[in-house]
Amino acid sequence: MSPKLRRNFSGAFVSRDHGKGAWQLSRRAPHEINVFLRDAQHDAAQAFGSAPIADLGIEWHEDKVLLTFMSNERVASVAAANAIVHESLERLYERLPLARVDADARRFWRRVFRFVRIPGGRYLLKALTRRRL
């Protein structure tokens, strides 16, 4: 099995039933993780129980998702049609190679927006951009 098709999470997850086979498993510490399940098997409420879920493992297969976990001092598993894992990452945007706007670019865009505010400037700018050199 490919390592991208299996994820393991430690910590205590709390389950919440949203009805019609939809479930949410949430963990707040050490960092927040939410797992959203769709079309979970009918006895998922019994498997999740009222105690926190620990050592959550998620395996994605072609036609289903299998969750294995510890609940009430026993190992249990639940099958679902789909599972989405939402992890909030600190400083996410600092790692992305976003474009930087330098002084020349700021000056250019200030002139364009000033030009557009002049009555009829929007139409003149449109005509200038359609003109071929």
N, C-alpha and C positions, 0 to 999 in steps of 0.2 A: 504494500500500500504506500502511496506517495506521502511524504511528510506534510504536504500542503493539505491533505485530506483529513488530517487528524490534529486536534488541539486538545491540550490538557490544561486545566485550571485548578489551582488549589485555593483554599479559603472557603468561607461559609457563604453559600448562596441561599437567598430566600425566594421561594416560588410564589407566583401570583397567577391565578386562573382568570383569563379574560373571556372565557366562554367560547363555545364552538370549536374546541381543540386548540385555541390560541393560549400560549403560556409565556410568561416572562420570568426569567431567572436573573436575579440581581445580586451583585456583590459590591459593597462600598469601599472596603479596605483590602489591600494596600492601595490599589487604584480602582476606579469604578469600571465595572464590566456589566453589560446587560446582554442576555441571550434571549432572543425572541424565537419562539417555536410556532409553527403553523401546522394544523392537522395532526396534533399529537394523538397517540393511541387512546382509546376510550378509558382505560384504567390508569391514566397518568396521574390522576388525583390521588389514587391509592399508593402509587409508586413514590410520588413526591412526598406525600404525607404532610404533617405539620411541622416537623423538625427541619432545621437547616440542612441543606445539601452540601456535601464536602467532596473534594477530589473529583471534579466534573471532567469527564472526557467526552469529546464530540468527534464522531466519525461520519464524514460525508460519503455516501455511496451514490450510485447513479440514480436510484429511484427513491431513496429515503435517507434519513439521518438517524443515527443511533447514539443516544446519550447514555453513558454509564456513570454511576455516582454512588457515594455512600450516603445513606439516610437511615436514621434510627439504628445505627450500629450494624447495618447490613448493606450488601451490594445490591443495587437495583439498576434496571435499564428501562428506557422509554424510547420508542420509535416515533418519528415525526416525518412529515413530508418535506419540511424545510426548516433550517435554523440559520439565524443571522446573529453574529457576534458583534456587538458594538463596544469598542474600547476607546475611551477618551485618552488621547496622548498629549502630554504636556509639551508645549513649545513646538507644536506640529508645523506651524507656518514658518518658523525660523529655519527649519531644515529644507524647505522647498526652495528651488532656485527661481524666485520671483524676480520680475523685471524691476530694475531701479530707474527712477526718473531723475536725470541730472538737471543742472541749471538751464542748459540750452533747450532741453525738451520742455521744461516748465515755461520758459519764455515763449516758445513756439505756441504751446496750447493756450497760454494767456492771450496772445494776439489773436488766435483763431476765435476764442470765445468772445473777446471784445468786438471783433469784426462781425460776428453773428448777431450781437445785440443791437447793432446799428439798423435802423429801419431799412428793409430790403437787403441787408447784408447776407441773410441766409440764402436768398435766391442767387446773389452774386457769387457766393462761395460755391454753391451747387454748380453754377455755370463754369466756374474756374476749374473745378475738379473733373468735369466732363470733357474739358478741352484737351485735345491730344497735341502733344508737342512733336 
